[in-house]
Amino acid sequence: MQEVNVRVNEHYGDSLIGLTFPDGWEVETVKMACSGAPPMTDNDIRFALDNAVGAPNIAEQARGKHGRIVITCDDLSRPTPAGRVFPFIVEQLHEAGVSDSQIFVLGSFGCHNPMNLDAYARKLGDQTVAKYDCVNHNPFFNFENLGRTSRGTPLLANKEFASADLRICISGVKKHRWAGAGGGGKAVIPGVSSIDTILYNHSVIERRRPENRRIWWIKENPERQDMQEAARMVDLNVSVNCVYNGSRQLIGLAAGDVDDAWSGAVKMCHDAHASEAAGEADVVVVNAYPQADQDIDWWGAQVSVREGGTAVAVHHFLPGSALLHYRAEQMGGPWNRMQGYPNRRWPVEKAGNIIVYANRLSRRQMIRYDDKVEWTTSWEYVLRRLQEIHGSEASVAVYPCAKIQFDADRYPLHI
């Protein structure tokens, strides 16, 4: 047998598991352009923060500040290695004379479910939760009304965030099917905004988008431009944007102005995560790492599986696919339940067979898909089925980080 190792369980060990295939099969692993790129050193991180883009650095902006300083981070639904950057942000604040008692952490995750102590520790480290007050944003109350954006979005921002003396947001950059890419102003909308603000941006403005919406489409993306405008309105002082590799190691960092620093990080990330799609294969394996919280990205199978072939998803994440998202519950969740989930999907149109290999089975996840999708917790079962379907000779393409990989020829950057 030949074996391909893929990484699973982001934030919960980021461990490797082996996927075995018969020796006679042709197996290709589709790698990102950043494969082999060295992670940033401590000095690299300090240099990036010192040399802020389009704005004074954190230390310069923090001098003379005697009030509260807020640092935001995203939750475990995002791969961002925020804990790698956080100590160096604090280092700059200390350099400016800011005391630890002035600093607090605010979760920037819109209407996702709240984080607990363990989640914050996994995101930022045990020392951080021991030293700093880590609090959750609540999308239902405690806002400051900052008016409306030019596109009509009512900007109700978290009052603790809006009233802080200095606002610093740590974000991760990756492809995003609505906002074009993560990071930047997305830390404000939806990050620290009210449910009404989020719904307007994600629904009313969403309906104004042209039909050609796609990942990495930013320049004329009304939803993304609304997010950027909101971040300027709330006076986001420093946007810290992280670029990471296929192991969630930090490989790039751009901090500073919410537009200039973010756009630089987006360009860096587009280059890093680009992956040349495999040719047609009998079997295509897509791994949900490093964002398994939000289910499976099937794009690799959609572009690479041959007609009638088999698509296999690896979905290993200890907390499972997210069960609670307030926007989903407010919008389509109850309707789907009352209608008996009428739109259960077959996610890879060309595939004759689809198998999901998970660490545990979840009915909530399974009812999103056609009932002909096969579910198992055993790779031995997957292998047996593949051999039954494809015999002694088959071609296999493995996308080890399908949630962040993309084909740059199909999805050029438009910024």
C-alpha positions in Angstrom: 0.0 0.0 0.0 1.0 3.6 -0.6 0.1 6.3 1.9 -0.7 10.0 1.7 -0.7 11.9 5.0 -3.2 14.7 5.5 -3.6 17.1 8.4 -6.8 17.2 10.5 -8.3 18.7 13.7 -7.2 22.3 13.4 -6.8 23.8 16.9 -7.1 20.4 18.4 -3.7 19.0 17.7 -3.3 19.6 13.9 -2.3 16.0 13.6 -1.6 13.8 10.6 -3.6 10.8 9.5 -2.7 8.4 6.7 -4.8 7.6 3.7 -3.7 4.3 2.1 -4.2 3.3 -1.6 -3.3 0.2 -3.5 0.3 0.1 -4.9 -0.9 -0.1 -8.5 -2.9 3.1 -8.3 -1.6 6.4 -9.6 -1.7 8.9 -6.7 -1.1 12.7 -7.0 -1.1 15.2 -4.2 -2.1 18.7 -5.2 0.1 21.2 -3.3 -0.2 24.9 -2.7 2.4 27.3 -4.1 3.6 28.0 -0.5 4.4 24.3 0.1 7.9 24.4 1.7 7.8 28.1 2.6 9.5 28.6 6.0 7.3 29.9 8.9 8.0 33.4 10.1 10.5 33.8 12.9 10.0 36.1 15.9 12.2 38.7 14.3 10.1 38.5 11.1 6.9 39.1 13.0 8.5 42.1 14.9 9.7 43.5 11.6 6.3 43.3 10.0 4.6 45.0 13.0 7.3 47.7 13.2 6.9 48.5 9.5 3.2 49.0 9.3 1.6 49.6 5.9 -0.2 52.8 5.3 -0.5 53.9 9.0 1.7 54.4 12.0 2.6 51.1 13.8 1.0 50.0 17.0 3.6 51.4 19.3 3.3 54.8 17.7 -0.5 54.9 17.8 -0.6 53.6 21.4 1.7 56.2 23.0 -0.2 58.4 25.4 -3.3 56.1 25.5 -4.6 55.7 29.0 -7.9 54.1 28.3 -8.8 50.6 27.2 -7.1 48.9 24.3 -9.1 46.2 22.4 -7.5 43.4 20.4 -9.9 41.2 18.5 -9.4 37.7 17.2 -11.6 35.3 15.2 -12.9 32.0 16.6 -12.0 28.4 16.0 -14.0 28.4 12.8 -11.1 30.2 11.2 -7.5 28.7 10.8 -5.8 32.0 11.8 -2.7 31.5 14.0 -3.6 34.5 16.1 -1.7 33.2 19.1 1.5 33.4 17.1 1.0 37.2 16.6 -0.7 38.3 19.8 2.4 38.4 22.1 4.2 40.7 19.7 1.3 43.1 19.5 1.4 43.2 23.3 5.1 43.8 23.1 4.5 46.9 21.0 1.8 48.1 23.4 4.2 47.7 26.3 6.9 49.6 24.4 4.3 52.5 24.2 3.7 52.4 27.9 0.4 50.6 27.9 -0.2 48.4 30.9 -1.7 44.9 30.8 -4.7 46.1 32.8 -5.7 48.3 29.8 -5.8 45.5 27.4 -8.7 43.2 26.7 -9.6 40.7 24.0 -12.8 40.7 22.1 -14.0 37.8 20.0 -14.7 39.0 16.4 -17.0 36.4 15.0 -20.3 38.1 14.2 -23.2 35.8 14.9 -21.2 32.5 15.4 -21.7 30.8 18.7 -19.8 32.2 21.7 -16.3 31.1 22.7 -15.5 29.6 26.1 -12.2 29.6 28.0 -10.9 26.5 26.2 -11.6 28.0 22.8 -9.8 31.2 23.6 -6.9 29.3 25.0 -6.7 27.2 21.8 -6.8 30.4 19.8 -4.4 32.6 21.8 -2.7 30.4 24.4 -3.0 29.7 28.1 -0.9 32.6 29.1 -3.1 35.0 27.3 -6.4 33.9 28.9 -4.6 33.9 32.3 -3.5 37.5 31.9 -6.2 39.3 29.8 -9.9 39.5 29.9 -11.3 37.6 27.0 -14.9 38.5 26.2 -17.4 37.5 23.5 -19.1 39.9 21.1 -22.9 39.6 21.3 -24.7 40.4 18.1 -28.0 41.2 19.9 -27.1 44.1 22.2 -24.6 46.6 23.5 -24.0 48.7 20.4 -22.9 52.2 19.3 -24.9 53.6 16.4 -22.4 55.0 13.9 -25.0 55.8 11.2 -25.2 54.2 7.8 -22.6 53.2 5.2 -22.9 54.7 1.7 -24.7 51.5 0.7 -27.3 51.9 3.4 -26.0 49.4 6.0 -27.0 50.5 9.5 -23.7 50.3 11.4 -24.3 49.2 14.9 -20.9 48.3 16.3 -20.0 46.6 19.6 -19.9 49.5 22.1 -16.8 48.2 23.9 -15.0 48.0 20.6 -16.2 51.4 19.3 -15.4 53.2 22.6 -11.9 51.8 23.1 -8.9 54.1 22.9 -7.2 51.9 20.4 -8.7 49.2 18.1 -6.5 46.3 16.8 -8.0 43.4 14.8 -6.1 40.2 14.1 -7.5 38.4 11.1 -6.7 35.6 8.8 -6.7 35.8 5.0 -8.0 33.1 2.7 -10.4 32.7 -0.1 -14.0 33.7 0.7 -17.0 33.1 -1.6 -18.9 36.2 -0.5 -16.3 38.7 0.7 -13.7 37.7 -1.9 -11.1 37.1 0.8 -11.0 37.0 4.6 -9.4 39.7 6.8 -9.5 43.5 6.7 -12.9 45.1 7.3 -14.5 41.7 7.8 -13.4 41.9 11.4 -16.0 44.7 11.8 -18.8 43.4 9.6 -19.7 40.8 10.6 -17.0 40.6 13.3 -18.2 43.1 15.9 -21.5 44.2 14.5 -25.2 43.7 15.4 -27.4 41.1 13.8 -29.2 43.8 11.9 -26.0 45.1 10.4 -24.9 41.7 9.5 -28.2 40.8 7.9 -28.2 43.9 5.8 -24.7 43.4 4.6 -25.1 39.7 3.9 -28.6 39.8 2.5 -29.7 43.2 1.1 -26.3 44.1 -0.3 -25.7 40.5 -1.2 -28.7 40.6 -3.6 -27.1 43.5 -5.4 -24.1 41.5 -6.5 -23.6 40.7 -10.2 -23.9 37.1 -11.2 -20.1 36.8 -11.6 -19.4 36.7 -7.9 -16.5 34.4 -6.9 -13.6 34.1 -4.6 -10.8 36.7 -4.9 -13.3 39.1 -6.5 -12.8 42.3 -4.5 -12.6 45.5 -6.6 -16.3 45.7 -7.5 -17.6 43.5 -4.7 -20.3 45.6 -3.0 -20.4 43.4 0.1 -16.6 43.6 0.6 -16.5 47.3 -0.1 -19.2 47.8 2.5 -17.1 46.0 5.1 -14.1 48.1 4.3 -16.1 51.3 4.6 -17.6 50.2 8.0 -14.1 49.5 9.3 -13.1 53.0 8.4 -16.2 54.5 10.0 -15.6 52.7 13.3 -12.0 53.9 13.1 -10.2 50.5 13.1 -6.7 51.7 14.0 -4.6 48.6 13.1 -5.6 45.7 10.9 -3.3 42.8 11.4 -3.6 40.3 8.6 -2.1 36.8 8.8 -1.2 34.5 5.9 -0.6 30.8 6.8 0.5 27.7 5.1 -1.0 24.2 4.9 -0.1 23.5 8.5 -1.6 26.8 9.8 1.9 28.2 10.3 2.3 31.9 9.9 4.2 32.6 6.6 3.2 36.2 6.0 2.0 39.3 7.9 0.8 42.7 7.0 -0.3 45.2 9.6 -1.5 48.8 9.4 -4.2 50.5 7.4 -7.4 48.5 7.0 -7.2 49.0 3.2 -3.5 49.1 2.4 -2.2 46.4 4.8 -5.1 44.1 4.0 -4.8 44.4 0.2 -1.1 43.6 0.6 -1.9 40.5 2.6 -4.5 39.5 0.0 -2.0 39.6 -2.8 0.4 37.6 -0.7 -2.2 35.0 0.2 -3.4 34.6 -3.4 0.1 33.8 -4.4 0.7 31.4 -1.5 -2.5 29.3 -1.6 -2.7 28.9 -5.4 -2.8 25.3 -6.4 -2.7 24.0 -10.0 -5.8 21.7 -10.3 -5.1 18.0 -11.0 -6.2 16.5 -14.3 -9.2 14.2 -14.4 -9.0 11.4 -11.9 -11.1 8.4 -11.0 -11.0 9.3 -7.4 -10.6 12.8 -5.9 -10.1 13.3 -2.2 -10.8 16.7 -0.6 -9.7 17.3 3.0 -11.7 19.8 5.0 -8.6 21.0 6.9 -8.0 23.7 8.0 -11.6 24.9 8.3 -13.6 21.8 9.0 -15.9 23.7 11.4 -17.8 25.0 8.4 -18.2 21.7 6.6 -16.5 20.6 3.3 -15.2 22.5 0.3 -15.8 20.2 -2.7 -14.1 22.4 -5.4 -11.2 20.0 -6.0 -13.5 17.2 -6.7 -15.8 19.4 -8.8 -12.9 20.3 -11.1 -10.9 17.1 -11.1 -13.2 14.0 -10.9 -13.9 12.3 -14.1 -17.5 11.7 -15.2 -18.9 8.9 -13.0 -15.8 8.9 -10.7 -15.8 9.0 -6.9 -15.4 12.0 -4.7 -14.2 11.4 -1.2 -14.2 14.0 1.6 -12.1 13.8 4.8 -13.9 15.6 7.6 -12.1 15.2 10.9 -12.7 17.9 13.5 -13.4 17.1 17.1 -16.2 19.7 17.7 -17.8 18.7 14.4 -19.4 20.8 11.7 -20.9 24.0 13.3 -24.3 23.3 14.8 -25.2 26.9 15.7 -25.0 30.0 13.6 -27.5 32.7 14.5 -27.9 34.1 11.0 -28.6 30.6 9.6 -31.3 30.1 12.3 -32.8 33.5 11.6 -32.9 32.9 7.9 -33.3 29.4 6.4 -32.9 27.0 9.4 -36.5 26.8 10.6 -37.9 26.7 7.1 -35.6 23.8 6.1 -36.7 21.8 9.1 -40.4 22.4 8.6 -40.1 21.4 4.9 -38.1 18.3 5.7 -34.8 19.6 4.2 -36.0 19.6 0.6 -32.8 20.7 -1.0 -30.4 18.0 0.1 -27.5 18.3 -2.3 -25.3 16.1 -4.4 -22.2 18.3 -4.1 -20.2 17.0 -7.1 -22.4 16.8 -10.2 -20.0 14.6 -12.2 -19.4 12.0 -9.5 -21.1 8.7 -9.6 -20.3 8.0 -5.9 -19.6 10.3 -3.0 -18.1 9.2 0.4 -17.5 11.2 3.5 -14.8 9.9 5.9 -15.5 11.5 9.3 -14.1 11.1 12.8 -17.7 11.0 14.0 -21.1 11.0 12.4 -23.5 13.9 12.7 -27.1 13.7 11.5 -27.2 17.5 11.4 -24.4 17.4 8.9 -25.7 14.4 6.9 -29.2 15.9 6.2 -27.5 18.7 4.2 -26.6 16.1 1.6 -28.4 13.7 -0.7 -29.2 10.4 1.0 -27.1 8.5 -1.5 -23.9 10.1 -0.1 -22.1 7.4 2.0 -20.8 8.2 5.5 -18.2 6.3 7.4 -15.7 6.6 10.3 -13.5 3.9 8.8 -10.9 4.4 6.1 -10.9 0.6 5.6 -14.5 1.0 4.5 -13.5 3.8 2.1 -10.7 1.8 0.6 -12.8 -1.3 0.2 -15.5 0.7 -1.6 -13.0 2.4 -3.9 -11.6 -1.0 -4.9 -15.0 -2.4 -5.5 -15.9 0.6 -7.7 -12.6 1.1 -9.6 -10.8 -2.2 -9.5 -7.0 -2.8 -9.6 -6.1 0.3 -11.5 -7.2 3.9 -10.8 -6.0 7.4 -10.7 -6.3 9.5 -7.5 -5.9 13.2 -6.8 -5.6 14.4 -3.2 -6.3 18.0 -2.2 -4.8 18.1 1.4 -6.1 21.6 2.2 -9.1 22.0 0.0 -10.7 24.6 2.3 -8.0 27.2 1.4 -6.7 25.8 -1.9 -7.9 27.2 -5.3 -6.8 27.2 -8.9 -5.4 30.6 -9.8 -6.2 30.2 -13.5 -9.9 29.8 -12.7 -9.9 32.4 -9.9 -7.6 35.3 -10.6 -7.3 38.1 -8.1 -9.4 41.2 -8.9 -8.5 43.9 -6.4 
